[in-house]
Structure formats: structure tokens, C-alpha cells
């Protein structure tokens, strides 16, 4: 007699080879890789499906990451719908300087909002590949992760009862404030942290982009950025004091500062529109080492956070997920431990490379508003060298696109 599989939010306790905590890009990519190899897994998520499919996040995906998704059958909608960006533009000292990285390298960025990618990944995992996912779980706790019989407990949203899921491995993909990172013994980990001492006011505007590419404004008033998201919605950033209150930035003040900081000779004013999101992000980075403890493997923001300065966070999460998903499949299906043994080291090489670039770019962005004439002068010198030295341009393009042959 056969038994039908329980529904996605069933509270029936089961055993899975892998439990994935977190239904963001990293967790869902790991889940999809496992299901493509016929490995059963369970994705747990504290939020609702509607929430994770609408949560506003990044939108710039590097070409190597898209090719990695494509290789795993996860990029059909992305390739059909994403915008291709082949240039960015710096504006400083009242002038505009276009950086055509596509012409220099033959590579480009894809712009595809993270909510759309998460929706694609979730549909593929749950609706096509038959992966199980439980939304709205509460009180998630990890047990015995340093043994060969780990488990994850949670409170079932339908019944309020505690359930326990036994597994071989836990993939911790639940972000900076998630339970998996908090489950690591404090005495066994090192958290390397860098605080930039500034905030960014993150804005979404119901307005078309005012240029066909990303804009970086390096201004004495502070940094400003435009990141196109769609023909109707644009992401903007404004440098502000850390911990600032978004209410200090009414509509008129926001647009006045954006017009000032992104203004340049020969360009029309920005197209203004209603602000549908305002939140302050304090700029900081961290890296958790080790990324592995026993049967728990961290991925994405649970293991490392890179400030949105260089738009690297989602790309690092996907890189981790590719490595972790492939390594788990190799171990569970073929008994090959090499991927799991080298997982953290392979992730961290790219993580630290991207952190260094973020730090370099932050000085370019924030130096002109530092109040320190020396920092301001060296920041402008870096910018001018970018547009006068082919070697500097090539090095910048490699870091900006993430195309280094080895990190």
C-alpha cells in the first residue's frame, strides 16, 4: 500500500537527507539542485510564501551567476525578461563619465529583481520538482548539529504543535538574523566585521529610470545612486547618517538631494515619482568563519554580509548555493566528500575578494563627503584614474563583473 506525500505545509514529522532553513535565493537554489538529483529535502521558512515572493531586495546578477542558474535549469524566465546592462556611469564634479564595461570585457550584468528570481526558484522547486516546503514555521531550533544525527524542530503553524525533522545535513540559508548562524557555538566562530560609519537611505520610486544604466553620484553632500529595476520602478540610494530616521526625508527633500547629487552638465533632471519605500541601511560587512560546524553548512547572508555598495550580496549567495548543492549531491549520491570538505574555503575566496572591492568602492563613494580634504582628494584621484588608465579600467571591470579566473 502506498501513501500519498503530505502537502507542502503538512505537520507530519518526517526524515529528510537535507533540511534547508530559509527560502531565499540561496536556500531555494540548494533545494532545486538537490531535487534535480532526486535527493529529498525540506525547505523551512518563517515567513509566508507571499512575503518571500514580494520581499524587495537586490536586482543585479552577474553573468557567471546567471550561467550557473542556466546550467541547472533555473534561468528560463530570467533570460527572457531580464535587462542587460553593459555600462555604468559615474557623476562627479559636475561631469558625467560613462564606463562601458561591456565593450571592455564582452561581459554584462543582468538586472532581474530578486522577488522575481525567488518566485521562479520557488515555483520550480515546489511546483515542478516536487520539493517540500513549510512556510510560517516558528521557534525553529537546531539540535545535535555536531553529531551524525542532527535534527531541526519547529512549531507547526496549523496546529501549534512542535515537530521534529531528522536529517543528515542542515543548510543554513536564513540570513543575517536567522537561527542557523545563532546556533553556532560562540567560542568556535570568529566574526570579522567592518563598519563604514555611514548609512544609505534606500528608496523605491514609482518612476522610470532617468538613464539606461546604473548611476553613481560622488558628491560633497554624500553619495547617491540610481539602480534601474523595471521600466516603471527605480531604486535610489542617498548617503545619510547611520541610524537616521526615514521620516527625516520627506518627498521634496529626497528629490532635491537626488537631483543635486546626480546632476551633471548636459543631462536632463531626474524623472521624479511617488516614493513607495524608504528605509535606512547602516553600511557594514561581516564574515563568519568557519562556515561549517558539524552537519551545518551556512550559505549566503547567514555566513557573510556585504553592504549593497557593490551589489554583490545575491551573487555571493548564489555562489555558495551552487557549491553547497553540488557538494551535497556528490556526497549523498556518490559518496564523494571532496566538495563538502572544500566548501568553506572555496566560498570564502570569493567572499573576501568581493569584500575588498566593496571597501575600495566605498571609499570612492563616501570620500567626497567625508569632510576630510585628503580623503576627498584621493577619492577623486581614483575616479579620474579609472577614466585615464586602461589598466585601472580593466582591473575595475574585472572586480565589478566578478570575472576573475580565480578568487
GIGIPE-V116470 format. One record per backbone hydrogen bond with DSSP energy under -0.5 kcal/mol. NH is the residue of the N-H (numbers start at 0). CO is the residue of the C=O. Records with the same first field share a line. If there is no record, write none. Layout:
# GIGIPE-V116470
NH->CO ; CO
This chain:
# GIGIPE-V116470
9->6
15->165
17->39
18->168
19->17 ; 41
20->18 ; 170
21->19 ; 43
27->23
28->24
29->25
30->26
31->27
32->28
33->29
34->30
35->31
36->32 ; 33
37->34
38->33
39->37
41->17
42->131
43->19 ; 41
44->133
51->47
52->48
53->49 ; 50
54->50
60->58 ; 109
62->107
64->61
65->61
66->62
67->63
68->64
69->65
70->66
71->67 ; 68
72->69
73->68
78->74
79->75
80->76
81->77
82->110
84->82 ; 108
87->98
88->213
89->96
90->215
91->94
92->217
94->91
96->89
98->87
99->97
100->98
101->85
102->99
103->99
104->100
105->101
106->100
108->84
109->60
110->82
111->58 ; 109
113->57
115->112
116->112
117->113
118->114
119->115
120->116
121->117
122->118
123->119
124->120
125->121
126->121 ; 122
127->122 ; 123
128->123
130->124
131->40
133->42
134->132
135->44 ; 46
136->44
137->154
140->152
142->150
146->143
150->142
151->164
152->140
153->162
154->137
155->153 ; 160
159->155
162->153
164->151
165->13 ; 163
166->149
167->15 ; 16
168->16
169->294
170->18
171->169 ; 296
172->20 ; 170
177->174
181->177
182->178 ; 179
183->180
187->184
188->185
189->288
191->189 ; 286
192->190
193->284
195->282
196->282
198->239
199->280
200->237
201->199 ; 278
202->235
203->276
204->233
205->273
206->204
213->86
214->225
215->88
216->214 ; 223
217->90 ; 215
218->216
221->218
223->216
224->236
225->214
226->234
228->229 ; 232
229->232
233->204
234->226
235->202
236->224
237->200
238->222
239->198
243->240
245->243
247->244
248->245
253->249
254->250
255->251
256->252
257->253
258->254
259->255
260->256
261->257
262->259
264->93
266->263
271->269
273->205
275->203 ; 273
276->203
278->201
280->199 ; 278
281->279
282->197 ; 280
283->281
284->193
285->304
286->191
287->302
288->189 ; 286
292->295
294->144
295->292
296->169 ; 294
297->290
298->171
301->298
302->299
303->299
304->285
309->306
310->307
315->311
316->312
317->313
318->314
319->315
320->316
321->317
322->318
323->319
324->320
325->321
326->322
327->323
328->324
329->325
330->326
331->327
332->328
333->328 ; 329
334->330
335->329
336->334
340->336
341->337
342->339
345->341
346->342
347->343
348->344
349->345 ; 346
350->346
351->347
352->348
353->349
354->350
355->351
356->352
357->353
358->354
359->355
360->356
361->357
362->358
363->359
364->360
365->361
366->362
367->363
368->365
369->366
372->370
375->371
376->372
377->373
378->374
379->375
380->376
381->377
382->378
383->379
384->380
385->381
386->382 ; 383
387->384
388->384
389->387
392->388
393->389
394->390
395->391
396->392
397->393
398->394
399->395
400->396
401->397
402->397
